[in-house]
Amino acid sequence: MRLTLSLIALSLTGAVMAHDETPCTEEPTSKWQPFSAAIKKAEDAGHSVKNAEVHHKCYEVRGVAKDGKRFEWILNPITLEPRPEAKK
């Protein structure tokens, strides 16, 4: 039982640490594109959006891709382009 709980705790810690919390922009929200534009971009790509939110000054869109797999987009709210991979 303890081993199972330890493994769960380690996996959750890894998942939290893997998520980059770097803001996508420092621009004021008045310069951002509408939130609905991020959702529309995913839908126009053929994806089914299940959840979308603003997090760390990024638009995060999640759901099911047109190939049936899960997807998560982290978009810059100014350009609606994916955030570049964080440098390690």
DSSP file (Angstrom, degrees, kcal/mol; ACC not computed):
  #  RESIDUE AA STRUCTURE BP1 BP2  ACC     N-H-->O    O-->H-N    N-H-->O    O-->H-N    TCO  KAPPA ALPHA  PHI   PSI    X-CA   Y-CA   Z-CA
    1    1 A M     >        0   0    0      0, 0.0     4,-2.3     0, 0.0     5,-0.2   0.000 360.0 360.0 360.0 -46.1    0.0    0.0    0.0
    2    2 A R  H  >  +     0   0    0      1,-0.2     4,-2.5     2,-0.2     5,-0.2   0.892 360.0  52.6 -63.8 -38.7    2.8    2.5    0.9
    3    3 A L  H  > S+     0   0    0      2,-0.2     4,-2.5     1,-0.2    -1,-0.2   0.922 108.9  49.9 -62.3 -43.7    4.6    1.7   -2.3
    4    4 A T  H  > S+     0   0    0      1,-0.2     4,-2.3     2,-0.2    -2,-0.2   0.930 112.0  47.2 -60.3 -47.2    1.5    2.3   -4.3
    5    5 A L  H  X S+     0   0    0     -4,-2.3     4,-2.5     1,-0.2    -1,-0.2   0.882 111.5  51.7 -63.1 -38.7    0.9    5.7   -2.6
    6    6 A S  H  X S+     0   0    0     -4,-2.5     4,-2.5     2,-0.2    -2,-0.2   0.913 109.9  48.8 -64.1 -42.8    4.6    6.6   -3.1
    7    7 A L  H  X S+     0   0    0     -4,-2.5     4,-2.3     2,-0.2    -2,-0.2   0.894 111.3  49.7 -65.1 -39.6    4.4    5.8   -6.8
    8    8 A I  H  X S+     0   0    0     -4,-2.3     4,-2.4     2,-0.2    -2,-0.2   0.932 111.2  49.4 -63.4 -45.3    1.3    7.9   -7.2
    9    9 A A  H  X S+     0   0    0     -4,-2.5     4,-2.3     1,-0.2    -2,-0.2   0.906 111.5  49.0 -60.9 -42.6    2.9   10.8   -5.4
   10   10 A L  H  X S+     0   0    0     -4,-2.5     4,-2.3     2,-0.2    -1,-0.2   0.905 111.0  49.5 -64.5 -41.4    6.0   10.6   -7.5
   11   11 A S  H  X S+     0   0    0     -4,-2.3     4,-1.9     2,-0.2    -2,-0.2   0.893 112.0  48.1 -67.2 -38.3    3.9   10.5  -10.8
   12   12 A L  H  X S+     0   0    0     -4,-2.4     4,-2.2     2,-0.2    -1,-0.2   0.902 110.7  51.3 -67.6 -40.1    1.9   13.5   -9.7
   13   13 A T  H  X S+     0   0    0     -4,-2.3     4,-2.5     1,-0.2    -2,-0.2   0.915 110.1  49.7 -61.7 -43.1    5.0   15.4   -8.7
   14   14 A G  H  X S+     0   0    0     -4,-2.3     4,-1.8     1,-0.2    -1,-0.2   0.890 109.5  51.3 -63.1 -39.6    6.5   14.7  -12.1
   15   15 A A  H  X S+     0   0    0     -4,-1.9     4,-0.8     2,-0.2    -1,-0.2   0.900 112.0  46.3 -65.7 -40.5    3.4   15.8  -13.9
   16   16 A V  H >< S+     0   0    0     -4,-2.2     3,-0.7     1,-0.2    -2,-0.2   0.918 113.5  48.4 -68.0 -42.4    3.3   19.1  -12.1
   17   17 A M  H 3< S+     0   0    0     -4,-2.5    -1,-0.2     1,-0.2    -2,-0.2   0.799 105.1  60.0 -69.1 -27.6    7.0   19.8  -12.6
   18   18 A A  H 3< S+     0   0    0     -4,-1.8     2,-0.5    -5,-0.2    -1,-0.2   0.744  85.3  90.3 -73.3 -22.2    6.7   19.0  -16.3
   19   19 A H  S << S-     0   0    0     -4,-0.8     2,-0.3    -3,-0.7    -4,-0.0  -0.648  78.4-133.8 -81.5 120.8    4.2   21.8  -16.9
   20   20 A D        -     0   0    0     -2,-0.5    -2,-0.1     1,-0.1    -1,-0.1  -0.573  16.8-169.0 -75.5 128.5    5.9   25.0  -17.8
   21   21 A E        +     0   0    0     -2,-0.3    -1,-0.1     2,-0.1     3,-0.1   0.193  41.6 129.7-103.3  15.2    4.6   28.0  -15.8
   22   22 A T        -     0   0    0      1,-0.1    -2,-0.1     2,-0.0    64,-0.0  -0.535  65.9-111.4 -69.3 130.0    6.3   30.6  -17.9
   23   23 A P        -     0   0    0      0, 0.0    34,-0.2     0, 0.0    35,-0.1  -0.303  13.9-140.4 -61.2 146.6    3.9   33.3  -19.0
   24   24 A C  S    S+     0   0    0     32,-1.2     2,-0.3     1,-0.2    34,-0.1   0.759  81.1   3.5 -77.2 -25.4    3.2   33.4  -22.8
   25   25 A T        -     0   0    0     32,-0.3    -1,-0.2    31,-0.3     0, 0.0  -0.986  45.0-152.4-154.7 158.1    3.2   37.2  -22.8
   26   26 A E        +     0   0    0     -2,-0.3     3,-0.1    -3,-0.1    -1,-0.1   0.306  65.0 117.0-110.5   1.8    3.7   40.2  -20.7
   27   27 A E  S    S-     0   0    0      1,-0.1    -2,-0.1    30,-0.1     5,-0.0  -0.360  75.4 -99.5 -69.2 149.4    1.4   42.3  -22.9
   28   28 A P    >   -     0   0    0      0, 0.0     3,-2.3     0, 0.0     4,-0.3  -0.329  31.4-111.6 -67.4 154.1   -1.8   43.7  -21.2
   29   29 A T  G >  S+     0   0    0      1,-0.3     3,-1.3     2,-0.2    -2,-0.1   0.726 112.3  74.5 -60.1 -21.5   -5.0   41.8  -21.8
   30   30 A S  G 3  S+     0   0    0      1,-0.3    -1,-0.3     0, 0.0    -3,-0.0   0.721  97.6  48.4 -64.3 -19.0   -6.3   44.7  -23.9
   31   31 A K  G <  S+     0   0    0     -3,-2.3    -1,-0.3     2,-0.1    -2,-0.2   0.495  91.0 106.5 -96.5  -6.2   -3.9   43.6  -26.7
   32   32 A W  S <  S-     0   0    0     -3,-1.3    46,-0.2    -4,-0.3     3,-0.1  -0.375  74.3-115.3 -74.1 150.7   -4.9   39.9  -26.5
   33   33 A Q        -     0   0    0     44,-3.1    -1,-0.1     1,-0.1     5,-0.1  -0.442  52.6 -77.3 -72.4 159.0   -7.1   38.3  -29.2
   34   34 A P    >>  -     0   0    0      0, 0.0     3,-1.4     0, 0.0     4,-0.7  -0.294  35.0-126.0 -60.3 144.3  -10.5   37.1  -28.0
   35   35 A F  H >> S+     0   0    0      1,-0.3     4,-1.3     2,-0.2     3,-1.0   0.864 110.4  63.0 -57.1 -37.8  -10.5   33.9  -26.1
   36   36 A S  H 3> S+     0   0    0      1,-0.3     4,-2.5     2,-0.2    -1,-0.3   0.766  92.5  64.6 -61.1 -25.5  -13.1   32.5  -28.5
   37   37 A A  H <> S+     0   0    0     -3,-1.4     4,-2.0     2,-0.2    -1,-0.3   0.848  99.4  52.1 -67.5 -33.4  -10.5   32.8  -31.3
   38   38 A A  H <X S+     0   0    0     -3,-1.0     4,-1.6    -4,-0.7    -1,-0.2   0.909 111.7  45.9 -67.8 -41.7   -8.3   30.2  -29.6
   39   39 A I  H  X S+     0   0    0     -4,-1.3     4,-2.4     1,-0.2    -2,-0.2   0.921 112.0  51.4 -65.8 -43.7  -11.2   27.8  -29.4
   40   40 A K  H  X S+     0   0    0     -4,-2.5     4,-3.0     1,-0.2     5,-0.2   0.881 105.0  56.9 -61.2 -39.0  -12.2   28.5  -33.0
   41   41 A K  H  X S+     0   0    0     -4,-2.0     4,-1.1     2,-0.2    -1,-0.2   0.919 109.8  44.8 -59.4 -44.0   -8.6   27.8  -34.1
   42   42 A A  H  <>S+     0   0    0     -4,-1.6     5,-2.2     2,-0.2     3,-0.4   0.922 114.5  48.1 -66.2 -43.9   -8.7   24.3  -32.5
   43   43 A E  H ><5S+     0   0    0     -4,-2.4     3,-1.7     1,-0.2    -2,-0.2   0.886 108.0  54.8 -65.1 -38.4  -12.2   23.6  -34.0
   44   44 A D  H 3<5S+     0   0    0     -4,-3.0    -1,-0.2     1,-0.3    -2,-0.2   0.772 102.7  57.9 -64.9 -25.3  -11.1   24.8  -37.4
   45   45 A A  T 3<5S-     0   0    0     -4,-1.1    -1,-0.3    -3,-0.4    21,-0.2   0.459 126.7-103.5 -82.1  -1.2   -8.2   22.3  -37.2
   46   46 A G  T < 5S+     0   0    0     -3,-1.7    -3,-0.2     1,-0.3     2,-0.2   0.565  76.9 136.8  93.0   9.8  -10.9   19.6  -36.8
   47   47 A H      < -     0   0    0     -5,-2.2     2,-0.6    -6,-0.1    -1,-0.3  -0.561  53.3-129.8 -91.1 154.4  -10.4   19.1  -33.0
   48   48 A S  E     -A   64   0A   0     16,-3.4    16,-2.5    -2,-0.2     2,-0.4  -0.920  24.0-142.2-103.2 115.3  -13.2   18.8  -30.4
   49   49 A V  E     +A   63   0A   0     -2,-0.6    14,-0.3    14,-0.2     3,-0.1  -0.649  29.0 166.9 -83.7 127.5  -12.6   21.2  -27.5
   50   50 A K  E     +     0   0A   0     12,-2.6     2,-0.3    -2,-0.4    13,-0.2   0.665  68.9  11.1-107.5 -27.7  -13.5   19.8  -24.1
   51   51 A N  E     +A   62   0A   0     11,-2.0    11,-3.2     2,-0.0    -1,-0.4  -0.986  58.5 175.8-155.0 140.1  -11.8   22.4  -21.9
   52   52 A A  E     +A   61   0A   0     -2,-0.3     2,-0.3     9,-0.2     9,-0.2  -0.991  12.6 155.9-147.0 141.8  -10.3   25.9  -22.4
   53   53 A E  E     -A   60   0A   0      7,-2.4     7,-3.3    -2,-0.3     2,-0.6  -0.981  43.0-108.3-156.9 164.9   -8.9   28.3  -19.9
   54   54 A V  E     +A   59   0A   0     -2,-0.3     2,-0.4     5,-0.2     5,-0.2  -0.908  45.2 165.9 -98.9 125.4   -6.5   31.2  -19.4
   55   55 A H  E >   -A   58   0A   0      3,-2.4     3,-0.8    -2,-0.6    -2,-0.1  -0.976  62.7  -7.7-146.8 126.4   -3.5   30.1  -17.3
   56   56 A H  T 3  S-     0   0    0     -2,-0.4   -32,-1.2     1,-0.3   -31,-0.3   0.893 127.9 -56.9  54.3  43.7   -0.2   31.8  -16.8
   57   57 A K  T 3  S+     0   0    0      1,-0.2     2,-0.3   -34,-0.2   -32,-0.3   0.823 118.8 109.6  57.7  34.2   -1.1   34.4  -19.4
   58   58 A C  E <  S-A   55   0A   0     -3,-0.8    -3,-2.4   -34,-0.1     2,-0.6  -0.939  72.4-121.4-130.3 153.4   -1.6   31.7  -22.0
   59   59 A Y  E     -AB  54  75A   0     16,-2.5    16,-3.4    -2,-0.3     2,-0.5  -0.892  30.2-163.9 -91.2 123.5   -4.7   30.3  -23.6
   60   60 A E  E     -AB  53  74A   0     -7,-3.3    -7,-2.4    -2,-0.6     2,-0.4  -0.951   7.9-176.8-112.9 123.1   -4.8   26.6  -22.9
   61   61 A V  E     +AB  52  73A   0     12,-2.6    12,-3.3    -2,-0.5     2,-0.3  -0.978   4.6 176.7-123.7 127.5   -7.1   24.5  -25.1
   62   62 A R  E     +AB  51  72A   0    -11,-3.2   -12,-2.6    -2,-0.4   -11,-2.0  -0.923  21.8  95.3-130.4 153.7   -7.7   20.7  -24.5
   63   63 A G  E    S-AB  49  71A   0      8,-1.8     8,-2.2    -2,-0.3     2,-0.5  -0.962  70.7 -35.2 168.7-146.4   -9.8   18.1  -26.0
   64   64 A V  E     -AB  48  70A   0    -16,-2.5   -16,-3.4    -2,-0.3     6,-0.2  -0.946  52.1-137.0-114.7 124.2   -9.8   15.3  -28.6
   65   65 A A    >   -     0   0    0      4,-3.8     3,-2.4    -2,-0.5   -18,-0.1  -0.236  32.4-100.8 -72.8 165.4   -7.9   15.8  -31.9
   66   66 A K  T 3  S+     0   0    0      1,-0.3    -1,-0.1   -21,-0.2   -19,-0.1   0.714 123.9  59.9 -63.0 -18.8   -9.3   14.8  -35.2
   67   67 A D  T 3  S-     0   0    0      2,-0.2    -1,-0.3     3,-0.0     3,-0.1   0.402 121.6-107.1 -87.9   3.5   -7.3   11.6  -35.0
   68   68 A G  S <  S+     0   0    0     -3,-2.4     2,-0.2     1,-0.3    -2,-0.1   0.372  82.5 119.2  90.8  -4.8   -9.0   10.6  -31.8
   69   69 A K  S    S-     0   0    0      1,-0.1    -4,-3.8    -5,-0.1    -1,-0.3  -0.573  71.1 -98.5 -92.2 157.9   -6.1   11.3  -29.5
   70   70 A R  E     -B   64   0A   0     -6,-0.2     2,-0.3    -2,-0.2    -6,-0.2  -0.431  42.4-169.0 -70.6 147.8   -6.1   13.8  -26.7
   71   71 A F  E     -B   63   0A   0     -8,-2.2    -8,-1.8    -2,-0.1     2,-0.4  -0.966  15.6-167.7-136.1 156.4   -4.5   17.2  -27.4
   72   72 A E  E     -B   62   0A   0     -2,-0.3     2,-0.5   -10,-0.2   -10,-0.2  -0.951   7.3-168.1-141.7 122.3   -3.4   20.3  -25.4
   73   73 A W  E     -B   61   0A   0    -12,-3.3   -12,-2.6    -2,-0.4     2,-0.6  -0.929   7.2-164.4-109.2 134.5   -2.5   23.5  -27.0
   74   74 A I  E     -B   60   0A   0     -2,-0.5     9,-2.8   -14,-0.2     2,-0.3  -0.956  24.2-171.4-116.3 108.7   -0.8   26.3  -25.0
   75   75 A L  E     -BC  59  82A   0    -16,-3.4   -16,-2.5    -2,-0.6   -51,-0.1  -0.778  30.2-118.4-111.5 144.2   -1.2   29.4  -27.2
   76   76 A N     >  -     0   0    0      5,-2.9     4,-2.9    -2,-0.3     5,-0.3  -0.659  26.1-141.9 -70.2 126.0    0.2   32.9  -27.0
   77   77 A P  T  4 S+     0   0    0      0, 0.0   -44,-3.1     0, 0.0    -1,-0.1   0.641  96.8  51.7 -71.9 -12.0   -2.9   35.1  -26.6
   78   78 A I  T  4 S+     0   0    0    -46,-0.2   -53,-0.0     3,-0.1    -2,-0.0   0.909 128.7  15.3 -84.2 -48.9   -1.5   37.8  -28.8
   79   79 A T  T  4 S-     0   0    0      2,-0.2    -1,-0.0   -46,-0.1   -47,-0.0   0.629  88.4-133.5-101.5 -17.5   -0.5   35.6  -31.8
   80   80 A L     <  +     0   0    0     -4,-2.9     3,-0.0     1,-0.3    -5,-0.0   0.699  62.6 135.7  61.4  22.7   -2.5   32.4  -31.1
   81   81 A E        -     0   0    0     -5,-0.3    -5,-2.9     1,-0.1    -1,-0.3  -0.723  65.7 -93.1 -94.1 149.6    0.7   30.6  -32.0
   82   82 A P  B     -C   75   0A   0      0, 0.0    -7,-0.2     0, 0.0    -1,-0.1  -0.280  45.5-103.5 -60.2 145.6    1.9   27.7  -29.8
   83   83 A R        -     0   0    0     -9,-2.8    -9,-0.1     1,-0.1     3,-0.1  -0.513  40.4-110.8 -68.9 133.8    4.3   28.6  -27.0
   84   84 A P        -     0   0    0      0, 0.0    -1,-0.1     0, 0.0     3,-0.1  -0.293  45.0 -86.1 -60.9 151.4    7.8   27.6  -27.9
   85   85 A E        -     0   0    0      1,-0.1     2,-0.1    -3,-0.1     3,-0.0  -0.315  51.0-106.1 -58.6 139.8    9.3   24.8  -25.8
   86   86 A A        -     0   0    0     -3,-0.1     2,-0.3     1,-0.1    -1,-0.1  -0.417  32.1-115.4 -68.4 142.0   10.8   26.0  -22.6
   87   87 A K              0   0    0      1,-0.1    -1,-0.1    -2,-0.1     0, 0.0  -0.613 360.0 360.0 -78.0 137.0   14.6   26.0  -22.5
   88   88 A K              0   0    0     -2,-0.3    -1,-0.1    -3,-0.0    -2,-0.0   0.410 360.0 360.0-105.8 360.0   15.9   23.6  -19.9
